[in-house]
Amino acid sequence: MPSQRPDSKVPKSWAPELPYLTAPAYSRTLTTAHLAALRNPTKDSAPIPTNTPKGACSLVKITPIISPSHPAAGQRGLFANCDLKQGTFILQYIGELHATPSTDSAVKDDAHADSNYDLSLDRENSIGIDADKMGNEARFINDYRGIADRPNA
């Protein structure tokens, strides 16, 4: 079952068919070794601020993209509610944490292979996070390519 808080305020323009998460969901594909890797950050890991609130992020808003010339027309996008200082932590990418099958794995069907919301969280330990079927507003972040010269966040 997803880590979903029913009392959490769901962001405006949230996709009603998707569970809104305030913490990651853990797939049954994760082993004890995967869980240990997730609990022990590496020296290169960026810390998540301890004062990060759970639930909808007030710094951003989900907005339908209606411009027909936009590469994500007909979808939703995530936009800042105000000017953000460079280096500001905005929000975590929350979804389902899962093991990524290796090419020599006995697992032939990767449930996340066709997802547009699946990110590699830890390549060395084959861990991904997928917000395709559940997540938070970070799933609506769009790629700047095709709309701007450089990233803006």
N, C-alpha and C positions, 0 to 999 in steps of 0.2 A: 504494500500500500504506500502511496506517495506520502512524503512528509509535508502534509498540508495542514495549515491551521485554519479551521472553518471560520474563526472569528477575525481572521486577517482581512483587511480591506483590500479588495482586488482593485488594481489600477483601472482607471477609466479607459475605455476602448480595448480592454483585455478580451481575447478570443474566448467566448463563453463555453466553447466545446473543450477547452483545455484546462486541466487542473492547475491552479496557481500554487506554486511552491514557495515556502519561506526558508526551506533547507533542502539539501539534495536528497533525492531518493536513491536507494542502494539496490542495484540489480543483484539477482541471485548468481550472476556469473562471476561476482567478485569473490576471490579466495581470501583466506586469512593473510596471505602474503600481500595481496593488493591492499587490504584494509590497513595493514601495518605500514605500507608505503604511504598511504594517504595521511596517516597520523603523524608521520615523521618527515617534516619538510626538509628539503635539501638546503645547502648554504646559498643556493641561487634563488630560492623561493622568496617572492615578495610577500611580506606579512599583510594579512587582512586587518584593517583597523578594528580594535576590540569594541569601539563604540558604534559600529555599523548597525543601524536599526534593522529589525526583521520586518518584512512586509513591503508594501509599495514604497518605492524610492521617490522622495519629493523633488529630487534634482532633475528628473526626466519625465517625459510624457510619451505615451504611445499615440501615434497619429496615423490615420489612414493615408496612404499615398495615392493621390487622385490624378496627378499630372500624367497624361498618357505617354509623354516622352521619357519619363523616369524609368530606369531599368527595373525597379520594383513596383511599378504601377499595379494597383489592385491589391497590394499587400499592406502591411502596417510597418511603420518605421519607429525608431526610438530617437527622440530629440530632447535636447537640454531645455529645461524650463527657465534657465537664466544663464548668464555668462559664467563659465566655470574657470577657475584659476588653473593654469597649467600644472599638471601633476596631481590634481584632485582625484581621490578615489571616488568613483561614481557608484558602482554596484558590482556584486558578484554575478557570475554566470552560473545560474542554478538550473539543474535538470537531473537526469538519471545518470548516476555514476555507474560505469560498466567496464567489464574486461573487454579488450579488443582482441579477437582471435588472431593468432599468428598464422602465417601462410602455411606452416606445417602442422597446424592444429587440427584436431579431429573434428572441430566445429566447422561445418561447411556453410551454415546459414548464419550470417551476421545480421542480426535484427536492426543494426544501425548503419549498414553499408550504404543505403540510399537516402539517408537523412541529410537535409540541408542545415541541420542544427547541431550536428555532432562534431565536437572539437576534441583534439588530442590533449589530454590533461597531463599525462606522463608517458612519453613514448618508451622510455627505458623499461617501465613496468607494465606497458600495454593497458593503460587506463584511459578511458574516454568519458566525456560528459555530453549527454544528448538532451536537448530541450525540445525535441520534435513533438512528443506526446504530453509533456508536462514541463513546467519551468517557471521562470519569472520574466520580468519585462526585458531583461538582457537578450532574450531570444529574438527580439525585434531589431537588434543592431544590424545595420546593413553595411555592406562593403562600399567604400567611397569610390572605388574604380568605376568609371563611367559617369560620375556626377561631380567629381572634384579632382583637383591636381594632387592633393595629399590628404592623409587622414586628418580628422579634426578632433580626435579623442585618443 
